[in-house]
Amino acid sequence: MEHVAGVEEIHRFETSKMGVWIFLFSEILLFGGLFATYAVFRSLFPQDFARDNRELNVLLGSVNTVVLLCSSLTVALAVASIQRGKTRPLKWHLALTILLGLVFLVNKFIEYSGKFSHGIFPSTSHFFSIYFVMTGLHGLHVLGGVAALSLVLFLAVRGRFSSTNYVLVEGTALYWHLVDVIWIYLFPLLYLVA
């Protein structure tokens, strides 16, 4: 009977991991479509893109890149901690990842506020239409990631994870890494390529 329970646990673990990978693949398809749209619009309106990308705050975009790279490290450390059965470092690394995600969102709010105060809106040009859609959708994903990480932290505080039970921690970390990787592509395309 114990063997059957072990097999069921392994099956549930593998099914959960497969679900996470299918979800991540759908997110890749979504942003892949947006990157393709960017490429089409950039080729159709090169003057708009060359002129308008100079309005972006490269320093703030660079800071946000560093913030997300650091958050990828902290979430990886969270997973490594629980794999070794260390729940206290898990909680600290999750909290730090959440904090870094919030820093990213505050920086993005500051950047958007600056654009709006200068009369730059999604309808201003083709470039800014693409910019606001892509970075806005990415920001919503960061917000969703912060919410998911907060739930994981709450469950960690309640003692729900161990070295043999951490699928939710790992799945949420994979999602967070995807959000970070998407930004790694967005930043140079929008901020650096003139």
Residue pairs with C-beta under 8 A, 6 or more apart in sequence:
13 167
16 167
16 168
16 171
17 167
17 170
17 171
20 170
20 171
20 174
20 175
21 174
23 175
24 174
24 175
24 178
27 141
27 175
27 178
28 178
30 137
31 137
31 138
31 182
31 185
34 133
34 134
34 137
35 185
35 189
37 130
38 130
38 134
38 189
41 49
41 126
41 127
41 129
41 130
42 49
44 126
45 125
45 126
45 127
48 125
48 126
48 127
49 126
49 127
49 193
49 194
50 194
51 125
51 127
52 124
52 125
52 127
52 128
52 131
53 127
53 190
53 191
53 193
53 194
54 194
55 115
55 118
55 120
56 111
56 131
56 190
56 191
57 111
57 114
58 191
58 192
60 107
60 110
60 111
61 111
61 187
61 190
61 191
62 187
62 191
63 107
64 104
64 107
64 108
64 183
64 187
65 183
65 184
65 187
67 100
67 103
67 104
67 107
68 100
68 104
68 179
68 180
68 183
68 184
69 180
70 100
71 96
71 97
71 100
71 101
71 104
71 176
71 180
72 176
72 177
72 180
74 93
74 94
74 96
74 97
74 100
75 93
75 94
75 97
75 149
75 172
75 173
75 176
75 177
76 173
76 177
77 89
77 93
78 89
78 90
78 93
78 94
78 97
78 169
78 173
79 166
79 169
79 170
79 173
81 87
81 89
81 90
81 93
82 90
82 156
82 161
82 162
82 163
82 166
82 169
83 163
83 166
84 163
85 162
85 163
87 156
87 159
87 161
87 162
90 156
90 161
90 169
91 153
91 156
91 157
94 149
94 152
94 153
94 156
94 169
95 153
97 149
97 176
98 146
98 149
98 150
98 153
101 142
101 145
101 146
101 149
101 176
102 146
104 142
105 139
105 142
105 143
105 146
108 135
108 139
108 142
112 132
115 121
115 128
120 128
121 128
121 132
122 128
122 129
122 131
122 132
122 133
123 129
130 190
131 190
134 186
134 190
135 186
135 190
138 179
138 182
138 183
138 186
141 179
141 182
142 179
145 172
145 175
145 176
145 179
148 172
148 175
148 176
149 172
149 176
152 168
152 169
152 172
155 161
155 168
156 169
161 168
161 169
